[in-house]
């Protein structure tokens, strides 16, 4: 089965990989910050909805990582 990126030129794949990595890093920092804030608030105010809020963003980070893996595999198959 053909990859989703099989019709993309190599330059566009490299550009998309760089952009996706940047987004994943920024999103990871935000999620980590949310975890720190949630832990702090849990200790000071008790467990509430905001304690679980970072968990809703973890699947998005997983999707970013899978996307990066697919892009790297497509680039490796072209070498």
N, C-alpha and C positions, 0 to 999 in steps of 0.2 A: 504494500500500500504506500502510495506517495505521501511524503511529508507535507505538512501544511506550508512549509517554506521552500519546497522544491522548485517553485517557479521564481523565487526571489533571486536577484543578482547578488554576488558575494559582497559587494560594497554595501548594499542595503542591509544584508544580514549582519555585517559588522557594526553598522550604525545602530541597528535595532538591538543588538547584543549590548552595546555600550549604554544605550538609553535604558534598557531593562535592568542592567546592573546598577545604574545610578538610582533608578526608582526603588529597586530592592533594598539598597543600602539605606536610602532615606526612610523608607517605610520601616525597615528593621530598627532604625534609631528611634523612630516615633513609638513603635510598639514596645521597645525596651523602656523608654521613658514612661509610657503608660503603665507598664508593670511596676516600675519603681514608685510611681505616684499611687497606684492601687495598693501596694504593700504598705506604704506609709499611712495612707488613709485608713486601711484596715486596722492598723495598730492604734491609731489615734482616735478614730470615730467608730470603729467596729465594721463588720462586714456589711456591705450594701451592694447595690447594683454596680456602682463604679468599681468595686473590687473585681468584678467579672468582665468588665468592659474590654480589657486587652485581649481576652480570649476570643472575642468576635473578630479580631483583626489577624489572628494567627493563620487562618486558612488562606487569606489573601497573600501572606508571605510565602506560604507553601506553593501557591500558584506561580508567584514570581520565580521561585527556585526551579520549578518544573519547566517554565518557559525558557529560563537561561540554559537548562540542560538540553532542551530540544534544539535551541539555537546552536549550542556548541557541537551537538551531534551532527547537525546539518553541515556546519562548517568543516568538521572533521571528515565527513564523507566526501567533500569536494576536493580535498588535498591529494 
